[in-house]
Amino acid sequence: MPHPRTPVVPQAGPDAASRVQGSGEAASRGRGAPRRGIALTVLCFLVCCGLGLQSWTAMRLTGFDLGIFDQAVRAYAHFELPRSPIKNVHHEFPPGFSLLGDHFTPALALLAPLYWVWDDPRVLVFAQAALFAVGVPVVRRIARHCFAGADPRTVRRAADLGGLVYALGWPLLNASYNGFHEVAFAVPFTLLMLERGLAHRYGAAACWAALLCTAKEDMGLVVGAFGLVLAVRAHRAGHRTGRITGVGLALAGPLVSAVVISWFLPAMGGPEGYYWSYGSLGADPGAALAHVLTEPWVLLQVAVTPVVKVAMVAWILGTLALLPLGSPTFLLALPLLAERVLSDNPNHWPVINHYDAFLWPILLTAALETLGRLHRKWGILSRRWAIAGIALSSAAAVGLGLGLLVRPDFWQPSPDKRPLATAAELIPDGATVEVDNTIAPRLTARTHVVIADGTPRGADWFLLRVKDRTFPFVSTEDQRRQVELLLAHGYTRVWQEDGTVLLHRTTRTPIPGMRIPGPDSTPIREAVPGDVGTSLLLR
């Protein structure tokens, strides 16, 4: 008779023990992932908030633009349309003009409840830092999507390093250094749209795309490009819902931007062509289109003139080692880049403003997608390229943000600005004031503020420096003439120190050239100083 087979019991040899130990370590690493994600999120918030508060302490945050956003969100908090006397009076908009006629940014209304807790411009600094920090866990999820199928150790490293590069990204640091802008919402909305697309959660991706359109009027162009990429990817994957969603977004996104720019902004009082900055292409969109169709090479000519535009693109892509170019997601950045390289406005060319933060979620996602594909084909090459991207991005972050945090002199206002803070305390609550652009945000919460700009406005109080040039004056001589004019027509000097003068209007003597915008006012555009746009990194 055959003997029954004896069951084979696996022995706990060295290989089995190492497998057990390895699985235990993987589980431990998995449990540590949330802690690392929280740590990176907190790091992003602290760094961005630190740069914003540093700029506030050093009085680098001014009426243009923190004061404008502060007045707008405060109006929302009082259940009013977003209005900013700083913006309206200086640019001669009619009384009561809503900033929704200037830029389509209804997402700002979401910040209104914060003013019920703390009525202070610094609440926007904290809010922007928090909105940027929200992107950290989203980027970590994007990295996991991009490296799906890799070994757990690689996925963990991709998530951690991707989150770190995002958290300390130089575009976020620049935006934080410069105060607050609508990009605070564009960054997390873009990331969530991209992540939901990678997760094949098409309905959620469409919802985030719709919200992104409320961050600024041109975000519909980004949504349109996202729709094209999503449709192609869904078609290849055989996802009918994704294909339909992508085609819908590709059509709806540009349509939303077109409707907002051509109808909504004018309906809210926005002057037609006010922000048209493409005179090298044509006097208006129609003329520009005709010019491009007949002479298409003009696009390249304008895009590389002056050469600082080429340097801008090289910096933006080079600080991620050109990795974004390897992914179709990079197409989402093209409308935003085209807006800048084709623009005649020199403010669009340097990389020290907030404009690059709009690009950051797109570029980083594209870079992670490229690295994920390289890892699947050539593992060692992807690691070397990732190291190059991390090194270049980190160097830019140190130079444009992190290095400033550890410099004591950047935490102090310059000597010419310090007297402004002292004088501002002498101005009573509820007064109408015309002040130096530098001090305007310190007074928006308790007074009616406009900035001093060379045109007398007849405010009760007037505060200005006369030894150091301040926006929007062309020279200190113009500032001195403004003070002398007011002293000769009803104002009295009540305080003066180190070139800073505080005047109080004591009689209603008519002031030559005084003008307050009326219902028939014609908005004027800002003249850009000649030194703007000549350097990539000029602050």
C-alpha positions in Angstrom: 0.0 0.0 0.0 1.2 3.4 -0.7 2.1 5.4 2.3 0.2 8.7 2.8 2.2 11.7 1.8 3.4 13.6 4.8 2.5 17.3 4.7 5.4 19.6 4.0 5.8 22.3 6.7 7.7 25.4 5.5 10.8 26.0 7.6 11.6 29.4 8.9 15.0 29.7 7.3 17.0 32.8 6.6 15.0 33.8 3.5 11.7 33.4 5.2 12.9 35.4 8.1 14.1 38.2 5.9 10.8 38.3 4.1 8.9 38.5 7.4 11.3 41.2 8.6 10.9 43.1 5.3 7.2 43.0 5.4 7.3 44.3 9.0 9.5 47.2 8.0 7.2 48.0 5.0 4.2 48.0 7.4 6.1 50.3 9.7 7.0 52.6 6.9 3.4 52.6 5.8 2.3 53.7 9.2 4.9 56.5 9.1 3.6 57.9 5.8 0.8 60.0 7.4 3.3 61.5 9.9 5.6 62.4 7.1 2.7 63.9 5.1 1.6 66.0 8.1 5.2 67.1 8.8 5.6 68.3 5.2 2.2 70.1 5.2 3.2 71.9 8.4 6.6 72.8 6.9 4.9 74.3 3.8 2.6 76.3 6.0 5.3 77.6 8.3 7.7 78.6 5.5 5.0 80.3 3.4 3.5 82.0 6.4 6.9 83.0 7.7 7.8 84.7 4.4 4.5 86.5 4.4 4.8 87.7 7.9 8.4 88.7 7.4 7.3 90.9 4.5 4.6 92.4 6.7 7.0 93.1 9.5 9.5 94.6 7.1 6.7 96.7 5.5 7.2 95.2 2.0 3.5 94.4 1.7 1.8 97.4 0.3 -1.6 98.9 -0.8 -0.9 97.4 -4.3 -1.8 94.5 -3.9 -2.4 93.4 -0.3 -4.4 96.4 0.6 -6.6 95.9 -2.5 -7.4 92.3 -1.7 -7.9 93.2 2.0 -10.6 95.8 1.1 -12.2 93.4 -1.4 -12.5 90.4 1.0 -13.6 92.7 3.8 -16.5 93.9 1.6 -17.5 90.3 1.0 -17.5 89.8 4.8 -20.1 92.6 5.0 -22.2 90.9 2.3 -21.2 93.5 -0.3 -19.6 93.3 -3.7 -15.8 93.3 -3.6 -14.7 96.9 -3.8 -11.4 98.5 -3.2 -11.0 102.3 -2.9 -7.3 101.9 -3.3 -7.7 100.3 -6.7 -10.7 102.3 -7.8 -9.5 105.8 -6.9 -5.9 105.4 -8.2 -7.0 104.0 -11.5 -10.0 106.4 -11.8 -12.7 103.8 -11.8 -16.3 105.1 -11.2 -17.5 105.0 -7.5 -18.7 101.7 -6.4 -16.8 99.8 -9.1 -16.6 96.1 -8.2 -13.4 94.2 -8.5 -15.4 91.5 -10.3 -15.2 93.9 -13.3 -11.5 93.9 -13.0 -10.7 90.2 -12.5 -13.1 87.2 -12.2 -12.2 86.0 -8.7 -15.4 85.0 -6.9 -13.4 82.3 -5.1 -12.2 85.1 -2.8 -15.6 85.2 -1.2 -14.7 81.9 0.5 -12.3 83.9 2.7 -15.0 86.3 4.0 -15.8 84.3 7.2 -12.2 84.7 8.3 -12.8 88.4 8.7 -15.6 87.7 11.2 -12.9 86.2 13.4 -10.0 88.6 12.8 -10.4 91.8 10.8 -6.9 92.2 9.7 -5.0 92.0 6.4 -2.6 89.4 7.9 -5.5 86.9 7.8 -4.9 86.7 4.1 -1.3 85.8 4.6 -2.3 83.0 6.9 -5.0 81.9 4.5 -2.7 81.8 1.5 -0.1 79.8 3.4 -2.8 77.3 4.5 -4.2 77.0 0.9 -0.7 76.3 -0.4 -0.1 73.7 2.4 -3.3 71.9 1.4 -1.5 70.9 -1.8 1.1 68.8 0.0 -1.0 65.7 0.6 -2.4 66.1 -2.9 1.0 66.1 -4.5 1.9 63.0 -2.5 -1.1 61.3 -3.9 -0.1 62.4 -7.4 3.3 60.9 -6.9 1.8 57.6 -5.8 -0.3 57.6 -9.0 2.7 58.3 -11.1 4.8 55.5 -9.6 2.0 53.0 -9.3 3.4 49.5 -9.8 6.9 50.4 -8.4 8.2 48.8 -5.3 6.8 50.3 -2.0 10.1 51.9 -1.2 10.3 53.8 -4.5 6.6 54.9 -4.1 7.3 56.1 -0.6 10.4 58.1 -1.7 8.5 59.6 -4.6 5.7 60.8 -2.4 8.0 62.2 0.2 10.4 64.0 -2.2 7.5 65.2 -4.4 5.8 66.6 -1.3 9.1 68.3 -0.2 9.8 69.8 -3.5 6.3 71.2 -3.7 6.3 72.5 -0.1 9.5 74.4 -0.7 8.8 75.3 -4.3 10.3 78.7 -5.2 7.1 79.8 -7.0 5.1 79.4 -3.7 7.9 81.2 -1.8 7.8 84.1 -4.2 4.0 84.3 -3.9 4.2 84.3 -0.2 7.0 86.9 -0.1 4.8 89.2 -2.2 1.7 89.0 0.1 -1.6 87.7 -1.2 -3.1 87.1 -4.6 -5.8 85.0 -6.2 -3.2 82.3 -7.0 -3.8 81.1 -3.4 -6.9 79.3 -4.7 -5.6 78.4 -8.2 -2.8 76.3 -6.7 -4.9 73.8 -4.7 -7.8 73.8 -7.2 -5.4 72.9 -10.0 -3.7 70.1 -8.0 -7.0 68.6 -7.0 -8.2 68.7 -10.6 -5.1 66.9 -11.8 -5.1 64.3 -9.0 -8.7 63.4 -9.5 -8.0 63.0 -13.2 -5.1 60.6 -12.5 -7.3 58.7 -10.1 -10.0 58.3 -12.8 -12.5 60.1 -10.6 -13.9 62.1 -13.5 -16.8 63.7 -11.9 -14.7 65.0 -9.1 -12.1 66.3 -11.6 -14.8 68.2 -13.4 -16.0 69.8 -10.1 -12.5 71.0 -9.3 -12.1 72.3 -12.8 -15.3 74.3 -12.4 -14.0 75.7 -9.1 -10.6 76.6 -10.8 -12.5 78.8 -13.2 -13.6 80.9 -10.3 -10.0 81.7 -9.3 -9.3 83.9 -12.3 -10.8 84.5 -15.8 -8.0 82.8 -17.7 -8.1 79.6 -15.8 -10.7 78.3 -18.2 -7.9 77.9 -20.8 -6.0 75.6 -18.4 -9.2 73.6 -17.9 -9.6 73.3 -21.6 -6.1 71.9 -22.0 -6.7 69.6 -19.1 -9.8 68.3 -20.9 -7.9 67.5 -24.0 -5.3 65.5 -22.1 -7.9 63.8 -20.0 -9.9 62.8 -23.1 -6.9 61.3 -24.9 -5.8 59.4 -21.8 -9.3 58.1 -21.1 -9.7 57.0 -24.7 -6.5 55.0 -24.5 -7.6 53.4 -21.2 -11.1 52.6 -22.6 -12.9 54.9 -20.1 -15.9 56.2 -21.9 -16.9 58.5 -18.9 -13.5 60.0 -18.8 -13.5 60.6 -22.6 -16.9 62.4 -22.4 -15.7 64.4 -19.4 -12.5 65.4 -21.1 -14.2 66.5 -24.3 -16.8 68.5 -22.2 -14.0 70.3 -20.3 -12.0 70.9 -23.4 -15.0 72.8 -24.8 -16.4 74.4 -21.7 -13.2 75.7 -20.2 -12.3 78.1 -23.1 -15.9 79.0 -23.5 -16.2 80.1 -19.8 -13.1 82.3 -20.2 -14.4 83.8 -23.4 -17.8 84.5 -21.8 -16.3 86.0 -18.7 -13.8 88.2 -20.6 -16.1 89.4 -23.3 -19.4 89.7 -21.4 -19.2 89.3 -17.6 -16.3 91.7 -16.9 -17.8 94.5 -19.1 -21.2 93.9 -17.5 -19.6 94.5 -14.1 -18.1 97.8 -15.4 -14.7 96.5 -16.6 -13.5 98.7 -19.5 -13.0 96.8 -22.8 -9.4 96.1 -23.5 -8.2 97.4 -20.2 -5.7 94.6 -19.7 -4.9 94.1 -23.4 -1.1 93.8 -23.3 -0.4 92.4 -26.7 0.1 95.5 -28.8 3.0 93.8 -30.7 0.4 91.4 -32.1 -2.4 93.8 -32.7 -4.5 96.7 -31.2 -7.2 94.2 -30.1 -7.9 90.5 -30.2 -9.4 90.6 -33.7 -6.4 92.5 -35.1 -4.0 90.2 -33.3 -5.7 87.1 -34.7 -5.6 88.5 -38.2 -1.9 89.4 -37.8 -1.0 85.9 -36.5 -2.9 84.2 -39.3 -1.2 86.2 -42.0 2.3 86.3 -40.4 2.5 83.3 -38.0 6.2 83.9 -37.4 5.4 87.0 -35.4 4.5 84.8 -32.5 8.1 83.5 -32.2 9.5 87.0 -32.8 7.4 88.5 -30.0 8.0 85.5 -27.7 11.8 86.0 -27.7 11.9 89.8 -27.6 13.4 91.0 -25.3 15.7 88.1 -24.4 14.6 88.2 -20.8 11.5 86.3 -21.9 13.7 83.4 -23.1 15.5 83.5 -19.7 12.2 83.4 -18.0 11.1 80.2 -19.8 14.6 78.6 -19.3 14.5 79.4 -15.6 10.9 78.0 -15.1 11.7 74.7 -16.9 15.3 74.5 -15.9 14.7 74.5 -12.2 12.9 71.2 -12.7 15.6 69.8 -15.0 13.3 70.1 -18.0 11.3 67.2 -16.7 7.9 68.8 -17.3 8.5 68.6 -21.0 8.2 64.8 -20.9 4.5 64.7 -20.0 1.4 65.8 -21.9 0.3 67.6 -18.7 2.8 70.3 -19.7 0.2 71.4 -22.3 -1.8 72.9 -19.4 1.1 75.4 -18.8 1.2 76.6 -22.4 -1.7 79.1 -22.2 -0.2 80.7 -19.0 3.3 80.8 -20.5 1.9 82.3 -23.8 0.2 85.0 -21.8 3.5 86.1 -20.5 6.0 85.7 -23.3 3.6 87.4 -25.8 2.8 90.2 -23.4 4.1 93.8 -23.7 3.8 94.3 -19.9 7.3 94.0 -18.4 5.7 92.9 -15.1 5.0 89.5 -16.6 8.6 88.7 -17.5 10.6 88.4 -14.2 10.3 85.3 -12.0 10.0 87.1 -8.7 6.3 87.8 -8.8 3.4 85.5 -8.1 2.7 84.5 -11.7 4.8 81.4 -11.5 2.7 79.9 -8.7 -0.1 79.4 -11.2 2.3 77.1 -13.2 3.8 75.3 -10.2 1.1 72.6 -9.8 1.2 71.8 -13.5 4.9 71.7 -13.8 5.5 69.6 -10.8 2.8 67.1 -11.8 4.2 66.8 -15.3 7.7 66.3 -13.8 6.4 63.5 -11.5 4.7 61.8 -14.5 7.9 62.0 -16.5 9.9 60.5 -13.7 7.3 57.7 -13.2 7.6 56.8 -16.9 11.4 56.9 -16.8 11.5 54.7 -13.7 9.5 52.0 -15.5 11.8 52.1 -18.5 15.2 53.1 -17.1 15.3 53.0 -13.3 18.8 54.4 -12.8 18.2 57.3 -15.3 15.1 58.4 -13.5 17.0 58.5 -10.2 19.7 60.7 -11.7 17.2 63.0 -13.3 15.2 63.2 -10.1 18.3 64.2 -8.2 19.1 66.9 -10.7 15.5 68.3 -10.5 15.6 68.3 -6.7 19.0 70.0 -6.6 18.0 72.7 -9.0 14.6 73.4 -7.4 16.2 73.5 -4.0 18.9 75.9 -5.1 16.2 78.2 -6.5 14.2 77.9 -3.3 17.2 78.9 -1.2 18.0 81.9 -3.3 14.4 83.2 -3.7 12.9 82.4 -0.3 14.5 80.2 2.3 17.7 82.2 2.4 15.7 85.3 3.2 14.1 83.8 6.3 17.4 83.5 8.1 18.6 87.0 7.3 17.9 89.4 10.3 17.9 92.5 8.0 15.0 91.1 6.0 12.9 91.1 9.2 13.3 94.8 9.8 11.8 97.7 7.8 14.3 99.9 6.1 15.0 103.2 7.9 12.9 105.2 5.5 9.8 103.1 6.2 9.9 103.1 10.0 8.5 106.6 10.5 5.5 105.6 8.5 4.4 103.1 11.1 4.8 105.7 13.9 2.8 108.4 12.0 0.0 105.9 11.1 -0.8 105.5 14.8 -1.6 109.2 15.0 -4.4 108.9 12.4 -7.8 108.5 14.1 -10.1 105.6 13.4 -12.8 106.2 10.7 -10.8 109.0 9.0 -10.4 109.4 5.3 -6.7 109.1 4.5 -4.4 109.4 1.5 -1.2 107.6 2.3 2.1 106.3 1.1 1.5 103.0 -0.7 3.8 101.3 1.8 1.7 101.9 4.8 -1.7 101.5 3.3 -2.4 97.9 4.5 -1.8 99.0 8.1 -4.8 101.3 7.9 -7.4 99.5 5.8 -9.0 97.8 8.8 -9.8 101.1 10.7 -9.8 104.0 8.1 -11.0 104.8 4.6 -7.8 104.5 2.6 -6.6 105.5 -0.8 -2.9 105.8 -1.8 -1.2 109.1 -2.5 -0.5 109.2 -6.3 0.2 112.7 -7.3 -3.5 113.7 -7.7 -5.0 115.3 -4.6 -8.1 113.6 -3.3 -9.0 115.9 -0.5 -8.7 113.3 2.3 -8.7 114.4 6.0 -5.2 113.1 6.5 -2.2 112.8 4.2 0.9 110.7 4.9 3.9 110.4 2.6 7.7 110.0 2.4 9.6 112.8 0.5 13.2 111.5 0.6 12.6 108.0 -0.9 10.6 107.3 -4.0 7.4 105.4 -3.5 4.9 103.9 -5.9 3.5 105.3 -8.1 5.5 108.5 -8.0 8.2 108.9 -10.7 10.5 110.9 -8.5 11.0 112.2 -4.9 10.7 115.7 -6.4 7.1 115.0 -7.4 6.4 113.8 -3.8 7.8 117.0 -2.3 5.7 119.1 -4.7 2.6 117.2 -3.6 3.3 118.0 0.1 4.0 121.7 -0.7 0.8 122.0 -2.7 -1.3 120.6 0.1 0.4 122.8 2.8 -0.5 125.8 0.6 -4.1 124.8 0.3 -5.7 123.9 3.6 -3.4 121.3 5.2 -1.3 121.6 8.3 1.9 119.7 9.1 1.2 117.8 12.4 4.2 115.4 12.4 7.5 115.0 10.6 10.5 112.7 10.9 13.3 111.6 8.6 11.6 112.7 5.5 8.1 111.3 6.4 5.4 114.0 6.7 1.9 113.7 8.2 -0.6 116.4 7.2 -4.1 117.1 8.5 -6.7 119.1 6.5 -7.8 122.0 8.6 -9.7 124.1 6.1 -11.6 123.3 2.9 -9.6 125.5 0.7 -9.9 124.3 -2.9 -6.9 122.3 -4.0 -5.6 122.8 -7.6 -5.8 119.5 -9.6 -8.0 117.8 -7.0 -10.0 115.0 -8.5 -12.3 112.3 -7.1 -13.5 109.8 -9.7 -17.2 110.2 -10.6 -19.8 108.2 -12.5 -18.2 109.2 -15.9 -14.6 108.6 -14.9 -12.5 106.9 -17.5 -10.2 104.3 -16.0 -6.5 104.8 -16.6 -3.7 102.2 -16.9 -0.6 102.1 -14.8 2.6 103.3 -16.4 5.3 100.7 -15.8 8.6 102.1 -14.6 11.5 101.7 -17.1 13.6 99.4 -14.8 10.8 96.7 -14.6 11.4 93.6 -16.7 15.1 94.3 -17.4 16.2 91.6 -15.0 14.9 88.2 -14.3 15.4 88.4 -10.6 15.1 92.1 -9.9 12.9 92.7 -6.8 
